[in-house]
Amino acid sequence: MMLESLNKNTSLIELNFQGNRFSHSCLAKIKKIAQRNVKMVEEQEPNKLKAEIYRLRYEHTKLEQAKLQLKQQKNEIDNVKKLKADL
């Protein structure tokens, strides 16, 4: 029952069971759970950074598209001004 509860917990990274009588296999399972949680904590920040990189790349693409559209609109305005000036 304790192993089930520990397995569901993803925040514990260090446990001290000194003075308790647990089997070696039980201690090994507890150690594995703690190592899993440590790995999750270590990977959490890089994953956030990767997500931010992808978001910024997407925003950069949208910005480039907006710049292109603005350039096209300015060209159209200049063309209209030239036509009016020629009349």
N, C-alpha and C positions, 0 to 999 in steps of 0.2 A: 504494500500500500504506500509506503514511503517512497519507493522508487517510482511509482506511478505519479505521485505528486511532484517529485523532483523533475521527472521527465517533462511534465507539462509546464514547469517554470522555465522561463528563458532569461531571467535576470540574475540568478545566482551564479557567481563565477568562482567562489571560494567557499569551501565548507571545512569545518574542523570537527571530526568525530573521535577525537582522542579520548581514550578511556571507555569507549563503547565496543561491544563485541559484534562486529560485522564480519561476514565471511569475505574471503579474498575476492570472490566473484562479485559480491554486492559492492564492495569498495571500488572494484574496477569499473562497474557500471556507473557509480556515482562520479568517479573521476572522468569518465567519458562524457557524462552529461555536463559537468563543469567545463570541460574542454570545448564542447560544442557551443556553450554559452559565451565563452571567451572568444571563440572564432567569430561568432555572430556580432559581438561588440566591435571586434577589430575590422570586420568587413562593412559595418554600418556606415562609417564616414566615407570610405571610398565609393560606396554605392550611391550615396547622396551626391558626391562630386560628379560621378558619371552621369547621373540624372540631370544635374545642372548643366553639364557640358552639352548634352543632347538638346536640352531646352534652349540654350543659348545659340546652338547651331541652327535650330529651327527659326528662332527670332532673327538671326542674321539673314537667313534665306528670305524671310518675309520683308526685312528691311531693304534688301537688294531689289526685290520685286517692286516695292513701293518707290524706290529711287528711279527705277526704269519707267514706271508709270508716270511719275512726275516729270521726267525728262520728255516723254512722249507728249504729255499735255502742254508743256512749255513750247515744244515745237509746233503744236497745233495752234497755240495762241499767237506765236510769231508769224505763222503762215497767214492767219486771219488778219493780223495787223498789216502785213505786206499787201494783201489783197485790197484792204481798205485804203491804204496809201496809194496804190496804183490807180484807184478809181478817182 
